[in-house]
Amino acid sequence: MPRLIPLLLTATMLLAANTAQAFGPDGHRIVAELAQRQLAPQALAEVRRLLGEHADDGLAGIANWADEIRANEDWRWTSRWHYVNFPRGDCRYDAARDCADGRCIVAAITAQAAILGDRSRSDQARAQALRFVVHFIGDIHQPLHAGHGDDRGGNTFQVFYIGRGSNLHALWDGGILRSARLHWTAQVERLQTSTKDAIAGATWSASAPVAWAEESCRLIADHGIYPARPGKLPQGYIERHYPLLEQRLVIAAARLASTLDNVLAREG
């Protein structure tokens, strides 16, 4: 396992970052900012302390770090932490089958949250865990990050959108969100009024990531995320699914806030 790396990445690494990012960079920033606005004062103070000189950038400033480091060869192994694959027709999580050796997003969230909440660990280790937790809780709420292994979570399901070829996973990562043509900060303000409804049932527990992954998996079939066939998207596909995408952003933010409140707002 690689050593802890400096949290301030070089500009070269940032420019070379892997582009397969759940919700895209802006989606992760939206989740992080909405979550920060919901944090209890004690948790917010600890977040700011761990971020140190980057505290003014807040959680939105670190929301994409876990994607950015994958451009570094020493950290490519963390790619398996960004998703979990389920067999088709079975959204029941089986750790031995779906997460061998803890190499999936479910185990990664639980493990990194434990590090974040462990006051005996170094501030550097905890700050790194904070970056992973913020990103992965966004990832797990993008349904295709809890998708099917036979098409790599929609990565090999080709679609044609706004005159360009793409794939279903990429569409859900960024294409649907970009269709609103809004800056991410404007989207935060729009979604801010929805956060109260999402807080109910958002309480963190070590087993919560299992429920979140299974929920995302079920949404794939329940909401007809897969078009009937590859190729040109059906008429109205984006309009039908945009509300679900917004809902997932809001729910992810509420659950991220709950997680940070529970692991950071502790005495000792």
C-alpha positions in Angstrom: 0.0 0.0 0.0 1.5 3.4 -0.9 2.5 5.8 1.7 0.4 8.9 2.4 1.0 11.4 -0.3 1.0 15.2 0.0 -2.5 16.5 -0.1 -1.6 19.4 -2.4 -1.3 17.7 -5.8 0.9 19.1 -8.6 -0.8 20.9 -11.5 0.4 18.2 -13.9 -1.4 15.5 -11.9 -4.6 17.5 -11.9 -4.6 18.0 -15.6 -3.9 14.3 -16.3 -6.7 13.1 -13.9 -8.8 10.2 -14.9 -12.1 11.4 -16.5 -14.4 8.6 -15.3 -15.8 10.5 -12.3 -19.2 9.8 -10.8 -21.5 12.8 -11.2 -18.5 14.6 -12.8 -16.4 17.1 -10.9 -19.3 19.5 -10.5 -21.6 16.8 -9.1 -19.1 16.0 -6.4 -18.7 19.7 -5.5 -22.5 20.0 -5.2 -22.7 17.1 -2.9 -19.8 18.3 -0.8 -21.1 21.9 -0.5 -24.6 20.9 0.4 -23.3 18.5 3.0 -21.0 21.2 4.5 -24.0 23.5 5.0 -25.7 20.8 7.0 -22.8 19.9 9.4 -23.1 20.3 13.1 -20.8 23.0 14.4 -18.4 20.6 16.1 -18.0 18.5 12.9 -17.5 21.6 10.8 -14.8 22.9 13.1 -13.0 19.5 12.9 -13.3 19.5 9.1 -11.8 23.0 8.9 -9.0 21.9 11.3 -8.1 18.9 9.2 -8.2 20.9 6.0 -5.7 23.3 7.4 -4.6 25.9 4.9 -7.3 24.6 2.5 -10.1 25.2 4.9 -11.5 28.2 3.0 -12.1 25.9 0.0 -14.2 23.7 2.2 -15.4 20.2 1.3 -16.1 21.2 -2.3 -12.4 21.9 -2.7 -11.4 18.3 -1.9 -14.4 16.6 -3.4 -12.6 15.4 -6.5 -9.2 14.5 -4.9 -9.9 10.7 -5.0 -10.3 10.9 -8.8 -7.4 13.2 -9.3 -4.8 10.9 -7.6 -5.7 8.0 -9.9 -3.5 9.7 -12.5 -0.6 8.7 -10.3 0.6 5.1 -11.0 1.1 4.5 -7.3 -2.6 5.1 -6.6 -4.3 3.4 -9.5 -5.2 0.5 -7.3 -7.7 2.8 -5.5 -9.9 2.7 -8.7 -11.6 -0.4 -7.3 -12.8 1.6 -4.3 -15.0 3.8 -6.5 -17.7 1.2 -7.3 -19.2 -2.2 -6.6 -20.6 -4.6 -9.2 -23.7 -6.7 -8.7 -24.9 -9.6 -10.8 -27.9 -8.7 -13.0 -31.2 -9.4 -11.2 -29.5 -9.5 -7.8 -29.0 -6.3 -5.8 -28.3 -8.1 -2.6 -24.8 -7.3 -1.4 -22.6 -10.3 -0.8 -19.2 -9.2 0.5 -17.4 -12.4 -0.5 -18.8 -12.2 -4.0 -19.0 -8.5 -4.6 -16.1 -7.1 -2.6 -13.3 -9.6 -2.4 -10.5 -8.4 -0.1 -12.4 -5.2 0.7 -11.8 -3.9 -2.8 -15.1 -2.0 -3.5 -16.8 1.2 -2.5 -18.8 -0.4 0.3 -15.8 -1.5 2.2 -13.8 1.6 1.3 -16.4 4.0 2.8 -16.6 2.0 6.1 -12.8 1.7 6.4 -12.1 5.3 5.6 -14.8 6.6 7.9 -13.2 4.6 10.7 -9.8 6.2 10.0 -11.4 9.6 9.9 -13.0 9.1 13.3 -10.0 7.6 15.0 -8.4 10.4 17.1 -5.3 8.2 17.6 -4.4 8.4 13.9 -2.3 11.3 12.5 -4.0 14.4 11.2 -2.5 13.6 7.8 -4.1 10.1 7.7 -7.4 11.5 8.9 -7.4 14.4 6.4 -6.7 11.8 3.6 -9.6 9.7 4.8 -11.8 12.7 4.8 -11.0 13.2 1.1 -11.9 9.6 0.3 -15.1 9.7 2.3 -16.4 12.9 0.7 -15.8 11.5 -2.8 -17.0 7.9 -2.3 -20.3 8.9 -0.7 -20.9 10.9 -3.8 -19.9 7.9 -6.0 -22.1 5.4 -4.3 -25.2 7.4 -5.0 -24.7 7.5 -8.8 -26.6 4.3 -9.6 -24.2 2.9 -12.2 -21.4 2.9 -9.5 -23.4 0.0 -8.0 -24.2 -1.5 -11.4 -23.4 -4.7 -13.3 -20.0 -6.1 -14.0 -20.8 -7.5 -17.4 -20.8 -4.0 -18.9 -18.6 -2.4 -16.3 -21.4 -0.3 -14.8 -22.6 0.9 -18.2 -19.2 1.9 -19.5 -19.5 -0.5 -22.5 -23.2 0.4 -23.2 -22.8 2.9 -26.0 -25.2 5.8 -26.4 -25.4 8.7 -28.8 -26.1 12.1 -27.2 -26.0 15.7 -28.6 -24.2 14.6 -31.7 -21.5 12.6 -30.0 -20.9 9.0 -29.1 -20.6 8.3 -25.4 -21.6 5.6 -22.9 -24.3 5.2 -20.3 -22.0 5.5 -17.4 -20.4 8.7 -18.7 -23.9 10.1 -19.3 -24.9 9.6 -15.7 -21.5 10.8 -14.4 -21.8 14.2 -16.1 -23.9 14.5 -19.3 -27.3 14.7 -17.6 -26.1 17.2 -15.0 -24.5 19.4 -17.7 -27.7 19.5 -19.6 -29.0 22.1 -17.1 -26.3 24.5 -18.3 -25.9 25.9 -14.7 -22.7 26.6 -12.8 -22.4 24.2 -9.9 -22.8 27.0 -7.3 -26.1 27.9 -8.9 -27.2 24.3 -8.7 -26.3 24.2 -5.0 -28.6 27.2 -4.4 -31.4 25.5 -6.3 -31.1 22.3 -4.4 -30.5 23.8 -1.0 -34.3 23.9 -0.3 -34.5 20.2 -0.9 -32.0 19.1 1.7 -34.5 19.1 4.7 -36.6 16.4 3.1 -33.5 14.2 2.6 -32.2 14.4 6.1 -34.8 11.9 7.5 -33.3 8.4 7.5 -29.9 9.6 6.7 -28.3 8.5 9.9 -24.8 7.0 9.5 -23.8 3.6 10.7 -21.0 1.3 9.7 -23.5 -0.9 7.7 -25.1 2.1 5.9 -22.9 1.8 2.8 -24.4 -1.7 2.1 -27.9 -0.2 2.1 -26.8 2.7 -0.1 -25.2 0.4 -2.7 -28.2 -1.9 -2.8 -30.5 1.1 -3.1 -28.5 2.5 -6.1 -28.5 -0.9 -7.7 -32.3 -1.2 -7.5 -32.8 2.2 -9.0 -31.2 1.0 -12.3 -34.2 -1.3 -13.0 -36.8 0.6 -11.1 -36.2 3.8 -13.1 -35.4 2.4 -16.5 -31.9 3.8 -16.5 -30.9 1.5 -19.4 -32.5 2.4 -22.7 -34.1 -0.5 -24.6 -31.0 -0.7 -26.8 -27.6 1.0 -27.3 -27.4 3.9 -29.7 -29.4 7.1 -29.9 -31.1 8.0 -26.6 -34.9 7.8 -26.6 -36.8 11.0 -26.8 -37.1 12.7 -23.4 -34.6 10.5 -21.7 -32.6 13.4 -20.2 -35.8 15.2 -19.0 -37.2 12.1 -17.4 -34.0 11.2 -15.5 -32.8 14.7 -14.4 -35.1 14.8 -11.3 -33.7 11.4 -10.2 -30.1 12.7 -10.6 -30.9 15.8 -8.5 -32.5 13.6 -5.9 -29.4 11.4 -5.7 -27.2 14.5 -5.2 -29.4 15.8 -2.4 -29.6 12.4 -0.6 -25.8 11.9 -1.0 -25.2 15.3 0.6 -27.5 14.5 3.6 -25.9 11.1 4.1 -22.4 12.6 3.8 -23.3 15.2 6.5 -24.7 12.5 8.8 -21.5 10.5 8.3 -19.2 13.4 9.2 -21.4 14.5 12.1 -21.2 11.0 13.5 -17.5 10.3 13.1 -16.2 13.8 13.8 -18.6 15.3 16.4 -17.3 13.1 19.1 -15.5 14.0 22.3 -11.9 12.8 22.8 
